[in-house]
Amino acid sequence: MQPRGIAVTGLHVAYVDTAMAAGVDAPKADPRDVPVAALDGIETGAHEVLADDITLWVKSQLSADLAALYAQLKK
């Protein structure tokens, strides 16, 4: 149990299909799915929630060479 019953859960998401991301040509998460994922994570006591496929992929590549994340760095 955390002091004073306080817990923090990090929520990570790339693009969400909203007006703010209308000009982005990339996969976007459904705005209804993000709070569901967040609440599921909080309920299970997760330290972080990865709410979409892009974020899951980025997390999986964090220990890789930077060129794995940034194609422009490949020679």
C-alpha angles and dihedrals in degrees: 000000000000121000111275090001093281121145131172124212120189114223116203123187133155114206124355120201097250135121090268091062097039093114095048115106098206138091112290132202119239107254090228092058097055099066090042090055091045094051092045089053093048091048092053094044095247117173090214138012122211102202103187144028095257091055091046090052094047091050090051091053099048094102093044127093113284090246087068089064099034115044091191089069093061114105 
